[in-house]
């Protein structure tokens, strides 16, 4: 078996057991190639010969995993999300262990399952106004507004605080910008307001809080989640409902509007910052998004619900 590892050296957890992981693969006879993402090598270049490998391991945070999956979209090459970042939400939602031995066994023997990938189109923010159109992908979630500001605010805190950096950043932004949202969802117009719009492919966020009820990352649709409040404290009932979601049937979220769509257009007044899978995009609304059904294949543990059907 040939395994390509794409490692982000700037990811939050450093080595995160990758050395042991590589040794275990090698001891089982796998041929392992490790490529580090640097200023000269971006993700697209790192995986441009991925079809010559049996597995691609994305070792980093959610942004790294997402970038690898998007670069390999529709290629059929299986991806293992190696959790070496701060939040590692994609790995968590896939049910992956953080143990190097378990991950090595999974890389060698695990089955792969189809997962939808989201594609965003937006305009980079330039001093003179909107710049050229940019396109990026997401696997976990993308968003505009409060969540993007929290991610940007947590950037310099993650090395010291880990996942708690997001909580600190949220507490520093208790009265975020309230915007009017003009959305077109699969041809249907929706007008509403709030502090953020999230496009969620997987449901579970930090601290095992579910942002939507029983989302399916294989249905070709995103959960369009509007945080329809004016302050962060007003979100506490929704956070509590999301925390209980695993044990209690709570399909409704106080202060949250839920929609689903495959094609999304979003305009916010005033314009709001954007993020995709935990990475600030350095851009503001408007944006367009579409879901690419089953565009990625992720290696998952036996018994995963993603292998059903």
C-alpha positions in Angstrom: 0.0 0.0 0.0 1.2 3.5 -0.8 0.2 6.3 1.6 0.7 10.0 1.0 0.7 12.2 4.1 0.1 15.9 3.7 1.2 17.7 6.8 0.5 21.2 7.9 3.5 22.2 10.2 1.5 25.2 11.5 -1.3 23.1 12.8 -2.2 23.5 16.5 -1.1 20.1 17.9 2.4 19.9 16.3 3.5 16.3 15.8 0.3 14.9 17.4 1.7 11.4 17.2 2.4 11.5 13.5 6.0 10.1 13.9 4.5 7.0 15.6 1.8 6.8 13.0 4.4 6.7 10.2 6.5 4.1 12.0 3.4 1.9 12.4 2.5 2.2 8.7 6.1 1.4 7.7 6.3 -1.6 10.0 3.3 -3.1 8.2 5.0 -2.7 4.9 3.3 0.5 3.6 5.3 2.9 1.5 4.9 6.3 3.0 5.6 9.7 1.5 5.3 12.8 3.7 4.9 16.3 2.1 4.9 19.4 4.2 2.8 22.4 3.3 5.1 25.4 2.9 5.1 28.7 1.1 6.3 27.0 -2.1 4.0 24.0 -1.8 0.2 24.5 -1.4 -2.3 21.7 -1.1 -3.1 21.4 -4.8 0.5 20.9 -5.6 1.0 18.4 -2.7 -1.7 16.1 -4.0 -1.4 16.6 -7.7 -0.3 12.9 -8.1 -2.6 11.5 -5.5 -4.0 8.9 -7.9 -0.7 7.1 -7.6 -1.5 6.4 -3.9 -4.0 4.2 -2.1 -4.6 6.6 0.7 -4.1 10.3 1.4 -3.7 11.4 5.0 -4.5 15.0 5.8 -2.5 15.8 9.0 -3.6 19.2 10.4 -6.6 21.0 11.5 -10.0 21.2 9.9 -8.8 23.8 7.3 -6.1 21.3 6.2 -8.4 18.4 6.0 -11.0 20.4 4.1 -8.4 21.8 1.6 -7.1 18.3 0.9 -10.7 16.9 0.4 -11.6 19.8 -1.9 -8.4 19.4 -3.9 -9.3 15.7 -4.4 -13.0 16.3 -5.0 -14.6 13.7 -7.3 -11.3 11.8 -7.6 -12.3 8.8 -5.5 -9.1 8.9 -3.6 -9.8 8.0 0.1 -8.8 10.6 2.7 -7.9 10.0 6.4 -8.5 13.0 8.6 -5.5 12.9 11.0 -6.4 15.2 13.9 -3.4 17.5 14.4 -5.2 20.8 14.7 -7.0 22.7 17.5 -10.6 21.7 17.2 -10.4 18.7 14.8 -14.2 18.8 14.2 -14.1 16.8 11.0 -12.2 13.9 12.6 -14.6 14.1 15.6 -17.7 14.0 13.4 -16.2 11.0 11.5 -15.8 9.2 14.8 -12.0 9.0 14.6 -9.7 8.3 17.5 -6.7 10.5 18.2 -4.5 7.4 19.0 -1.8 6.9 16.4 -2.0 3.1 16.4 -5.8 3.2 15.9 -5.4 5.7 13.1 -2.6 3.6 11.5 -4.8 0.5 11.5 -7.7 2.6 10.1 -5.4 3.9 7.3 -4.4 0.3 6.4 -7.7 -1.5 6.8 -10.6 1.0 7.1 -13.4 1.4 4.7 -14.1 4.7 3.0 -17.5 6.5 2.8 -18.9 9.2 0.6 -19.2 12.7 2.1 -20.6 15.9 0.5 -18.3 18.9 0.0 -19.4 22.5 -0.1 -18.0 25.0 -2.6 -18.0 28.7 -1.8 -17.5 31.6 -4.2 -16.7 35.0 -2.8 -14.7 38.1 -3.5 -11.5 38.9 -1.6 -11.5 42.2 0.2 -9.2 44.8 -1.4 -8.3 48.3 -0.3 -10.2 49.7 -3.3 -13.2 47.4 -2.8 -14.1 43.9 -3.9 -11.3 42.0 -5.5 -11.4 39.0 -8.0 -13.7 36.1 -7.3 -12.2 33.3 -5.2 -13.4 29.7 -4.8 -12.8 27.4 -1.8 -14.3 24.3 -0.3 -15.6 23.2 3.1 -16.4 19.9 4.6 -17.5 20.8 8.2 -19.1 24.3 7.9 -18.8 27.7 6.5 -20.3 30.9 7.8 -20.7 34.7 7.8 -20.8 36.9 10.9 -20.4 36.0 14.5 -18.7 32.7 13.9 -16.2 34.2 11.5 -15.3 36.9 14.1 -14.8 34.3 16.8 -12.5 32.3 14.6 -10.5 35.4 13.7 -10.4 36.4 17.4 -9.2 32.9 18.5 -6.3 32.7 16.0 -3.7 34.2 18.4 -5.0 32.3 21.4 -5.1 28.7 20.1 -1.5 27.9 20.8 -2.0 28.7 24.5 -5.6 27.8 25.1 -6.4 25.1 22.6 -10.2 24.7 21.9 -11.0 27.1 24.8 -9.6 29.9 22.6 -13.0 29.9 20.8 -14.9 30.4 24.0 -12.7 33.3 25.1 -13.1 34.9 21.7 -16.9 34.5 21.9 -16.9 36.2 25.3 -15.0 39.1 23.9 -17.7 39.6 21.3 -20.9 39.5 23.3 -22.7 42.1 21.2 -21.9 41.2 17.6 -23.1 43.0 14.5 -26.8 42.4 13.7 -27.4 42.1 10.0 -30.3 41.8 7.6 -30.0 38.6 5.5 -31.2 38.2 2.0 -30.9 34.5 1.0 -31.9 32.6 -2.0 -32.1 28.9 -1.1 -32.7 26.6 -4.1 -34.6 29.3 -5.8 -36.6 30.3 -2.7 -36.2 33.8 -1.3 -35.8 34.1 2.5 -35.5 37.4 4.4 -34.4 37.4 8.0 -31.9 38.9 10.5 -29.5 37.9 13.1 -25.8 37.7 14.0 -24.6 34.9 11.7 -25.5 32.5 9.0 -23.8 29.1 9.0 -23.8 26.5 6.3 -23.3 23.2 8.1 -22.5 19.9 6.5 -21.8 18.1 9.8 -23.8 19.0 12.9 -21.4 18.7 15.8 -19.4 21.7 16.8 -16.9 22.3 19.7 -17.8 20.9 23.1 -20.1 18.3 21.4 -22.7 21.0 20.7 -25.0 20.1 17.8 -25.9 23.1 15.6 -28.6 21.2 13.7 -30.7 18.2 14.4 -29.4 15.0 12.8 -27.8 16.4 9.7 -26.7 14.0 7.0 -23.4 14.9 5.2 -24.4 12.6 2.3 -27.8 14.2 1.4 -26.4 16.8 -1.1 -27.7 19.6 1.1 -26.3 22.0 3.7 -28.1 23.0 6.9 -28.5 26.8 6.6 -28.4 27.9 10.3 -29.4 31.5 11.1 -28.4 32.7 14.5 -31.5 34.9 14.8 -30.6 36.8 18.0 -29.1 40.2 18.7 -26.6 39.3 21.5 -24.6 36.2 22.4 -26.3 35.6 25.8 -29.6 35.2 23.8 -28.0 32.1 22.2 -27.6 30.2 25.5 -30.9 28.3 25.2 -29.9 27.2 21.7 -26.5 26.1 23.0 -28.1 24.1 25.8 -30.5 22.5 23.3 -27.5 21.6 21.1 -25.6 20.1 24.1 -28.6 17.9 25.0 -29.2 16.8 21.4 -27.3 13.5 21.8 -29.6 12.3 24.6 -32.9 14.2 24.1 -35.0 14.6 21.0 -34.7 18.4 20.6 -35.3 19.2 16.9 -36.0 22.9 17.6 -33.3 25.4 18.6 -34.5 28.6 20.5 -33.2 31.7 18.7 -32.2 29.7 15.6 -33.7 29.4 12.2 -33.0 26.2 10.3 -33.3 25.7 6.5 -31.7 23.2 4.1 -30.5 23.9 0.5 -28.1 22.7 -2.1 -27.6 26.1 -3.8 -27.3 29.2 -1.5 -26.9 32.9 -2.2 -26.3 35.2 0.7 -26.2 39.0 1.0 -25.9 40.7 4.4 -26.6 44.3 5.3 -24.1 45.4 6.6 -21.5 43.0 5.0 -20.1 40.4 7.3 -16.8 38.5 7.4 -16.5 34.9 6.1 -14.9 31.7 7.4 -14.7 28.2 6.0 -13.8 25.2 8.3 -12.2 27.3 10.9 -10.2 29.5 8.6 -10.8 33.2 8.1 -11.2 34.0 4.4 -10.2 37.6 4.6 -13.4 38.5 2.8 -17.0 39.6 3.4 -20.4 38.8 2.1 -21.9 38.4 -0.5 -21.3 34.7 -1.2 -22.7 31.9 -3.2 -22.4 28.2 -2.2 -23.3 24.9 -3.6 -23.0 21.4 -2.3 -21.1 18.8 -4.3 -22.8 15.4 -3.5 -20.5 12.6 -2.5 -17.5 14.6 -3.8 -15.1 13.3 -1.1 -14.4 9.9 0.3 -13.3 9.7 4.0 -11.9 6.7 5.8 -14.2 5.9 8.7 -14.3 3.2 11.5 -16.3 0.1 11.1 -19.9 0.6 12.2 -19.9 4.2 11.1 -23.4 5.5 10.1 -21.7 6.9 7.0 -21.3 3.3 5.7 -25.0 2.6 5.9 -27.2 2.7 2.9 
